[in-house]
Amino acid sequence: MQISSRFTVALHIFTCVEVFRGEYKITSDFLASSIHTNPVLIRKILAQLKAAGLITVARGTGGIEITRALSEISFYDVYEAIEPLEDGDLFRFHDAPNPDCPVGRNIHALLDGKLAAIQRAMEEEMRKYTLADLDEGIRALLDAEQKGEEGT
C-alpha cells in the first residue's frame, strides 16, 4: 500500500495558491513548474479538489480560490478528495481466500479489526494537520531564507 504522489501534489498546490496569491496568475502551467510535473496532472488534481468543494477554479484567468479557511481544511480532507477509497477501506483484501484452508477461512477474522484500527489511526492523525499548518510553515521557511540572504 502506498498513497500516490497526487496527495502531496495537492498539498503543494494549496501552498502555492496561498504563497503566490495576488502576486502571480496561478495556472496549471505555473503550478506544474513549481511541482515539476505535467500540467495535465495538475488539471486532473484541480478537478478532484473542485469536485470535493475545496476550491473553485475560474478557467482562463488562473483564478483558484480555496473555499474555506485554511484551518478548516485538514490533510484528511485533501486525502479524501484525491485518494477516494474503494468501499471506504484503506486496505483492499484479496478476493475469496480459500475456505477449505484453515488460514484462508480465518484470515478475515484475524485481520479485519486490526486493519480497521490502523486505518482509523491514520485518518485521525491526518485530521490533526491543516492547510494553515502548511501556510505557517512555508512562511517561516521563506522568512528564514530571506534573513539568511540578508546576513551574507
C-alpha positions as CSV (number, residue, x, y, z in Angstrom):
1,M,0.0,0.0,0.0
2,Q,1.2,3.4,-0.9
3,I,-0.6,6.7,-1.1
4,S,0.1,8.2,-4.5
5,S,2.1,11.4,-5.1
6,R,-1.1,13.1,-6.1
7,F,-1.8,13.7,-2.4
8,T,1.4,15.6,-1.8
9,V,1.0,17.4,-5.2
10,A,-2.4,18.6,-4.0
11,L,-0.8,19.9,-0.7
12,H,1.8,21.6,-2.9
13,I,-0.9,23.2,-5.0
14,F,-2.7,24.6,-1.9
15,T,0.6,26.0,-0.6
16,C,1.4,27.7,-3.9
17,V,-2.1,29.2,-4.1
18,E,-1.6,30.9,-0.7
19,V,2.0,32.0,-1.2
20,F,1.5,33.4,-4.6
21,R,-2.0,34.8,-4.2
22,G,-2.2,38.3,-5.8
23,E,1.4,38.1,-7.0
24,Y,1.1,35.7,-9.9
25,K,-1.5,34.3,-12.1
26,I,-1.9,30.7,-10.7
27,T,-2.4,28.5,-13.7
28,S,-1.9,24.8,-14.2
29,D,1.3,25.6,-16.1
30,F,2.5,27.8,-13.2
31,L,1.7,25.1,-10.7
32,A,3.3,22.4,-12.9
33,S,6.5,24.5,-13.0
34,S,6.7,24.7,-9.2
35,I,5.9,21.0,-8.8
36,H,8.0,19.9,-11.7
37,T,5.3,17.8,-13.3
38,N,2.9,17.8,-16.2
39,P,0.1,20.4,-16.3
40,V,-2.4,17.7,-17.3
41,L,-1.8,16.0,-13.9
42,I,-2.3,19.4,-12.2
43,R,-5.6,19.9,-14.1
44,K,-6.8,16.4,-13.0
45,I,-6.0,17.1,-9.4
46,L,-7.6,20.6,-9.6
47,A,-10.8,18.9,-10.9
48,Q,-10.8,16.5,-8.0
49,L,-10.3,19.3,-5.5
50,K,-13.1,21.3,-7.1
51,A,-15.4,18.3,-7.1
52,A,-14.7,17.9,-3.4
53,G,-15.7,21.5,-2.9
54,L,-12.2,22.5,-1.6
55,I,-11.5,25.0,-4.4
56,T,-13.2,26.9,-7.2
57,V,-11.5,27.4,-10.5
58,A,-12.2,30.2,-12.9
59,R,-11.0,28.8,-16.3
60,G,-8.6,31.0,-18.3
61,T,-8.0,33.5,-15.5
62,G,-5.9,31.4,-13.2
63,G,-8.4,32.1,-10.5
64,I,-8.1,29.3,-8.0
65,E,-9.9,30.1,-4.8
66,I,-9.8,28.0,-1.6
67,T,-13.4,27.7,-0.4
68,R,-12.8,27.6,3.3
69,A,-10.4,28.9,5.9
70,L,-7.0,27.1,5.7
71,S,-7.5,26.0,9.3
72,E,-10.8,24.2,8.3
73,I,-9.2,22.0,5.6
74,S,-7.3,19.1,7.1
75,F,-4.8,16.8,5.3
76,Y,-7.6,14.2,5.6
77,D,-10.0,16.4,3.6
78,V,-7.4,16.6,0.8
79,Y,-6.6,12.9,1.0
80,E,-10.3,12.0,0.8
81,A,-10.6,14.2,-2.3
82,I,-7.5,12.9,-4.0
83,E,-7.4,9.2,-2.9
84,P,-11.0,8.1,-2.8
85,L,-11.2,4.8,-1.0
86,E,-12.9,1.8,-2.6
87,D,-15.8,0.9,-0.3
88,G,-14.3,3.2,2.4
89,D,-11.5,0.7,3.1
90,L,-7.8,1.7,3.0
91,F,-6.7,-1.9,2.8
92,R,-8.0,-4.0,-0.1
93,F,-8.4,-7.6,0.9
94,H,-7.5,-10.3,-1.6
95,D,-10.6,-11.8,-3.2
96,A,-12.0,-15.1,-2.0
97,P,-9.4,-16.7,0.4
98,N,-9.8,-20.5,0.3
99,P,-12.5,-21.6,2.8
100,D,-11.0,-25.1,2.8
101,C,-7.7,-23.8,4.2
102,P,-7.6,-23.1,8.0
103,V,-5.8,-19.8,7.3
104,G,-8.0,-18.9,4.4
105,R,-11.2,-19.3,6.2
106,N,-10.0,-17.4,9.3
107,I,-7.9,-14.6,7.8
108,H,-10.7,-12.0,7.8
109,A,-11.4,-12.7,11.5
110,L,-7.7,-12.3,12.1
111,L,-7.0,-9.1,10.2
112,D,-10.2,-7.1,9.7
113,G,-10.3,-5.4,13.1
114,K,-6.6,-4.7,13.1
115,L,-6.6,-3.2,9.6
116,A,-9.7,-1.1,10.5
117,A,-7.9,0.2,13.6
118,I,-4.8,1.1,11.5
119,Q,-7.0,3.0,9.1
120,R,-8.7,4.9,11.8
121,A,-5.4,5.8,13.4
122,M,-4.0,7.1,10.1
123,E,-7.2,9.1,9.4
124,E,-7.2,10.6,12.8
125,E,-3.6,11.6,12.5
126,M,-4.3,13.2,9.1
127,R,-7.1,15.2,10.7
128,K,-4.6,16.9,13.1
129,Y,-2.8,18.8,10.3
130,T,-4.4,21.5,8.3
131,L,-3.5,23.8,5.3
132,A,-2.9,26.5,7.9
133,D,0.0,24.4,9.2
134,L,1.5,24.4,5.7
135,D,1.0,28.1,5.3
136,E,2.6,28.9,8.6
137,G,5.4,26.5,7.9
138,I,6.3,27.8,4.4
139,R,6.2,31.4,5.5
140,A,8.6,30.6,8.4
141,L,10.9,28.9,6.0
142,L,10.8,31.7,3.5
143,D,11.4,34.3,6.3
144,A,14.4,32.2,7.5
145,E,15.8,32.1,3.9
146,Q,15.4,35.8,3.5
147,K,17.1,36.5,6.8
148,G,19.9,34.1,5.8
149,E,20.4,36.0,2.5
150,E,20.4,39.4,4.3
151,G,23.1,38.1,6.7
152,T,25.6,37.2,3.9
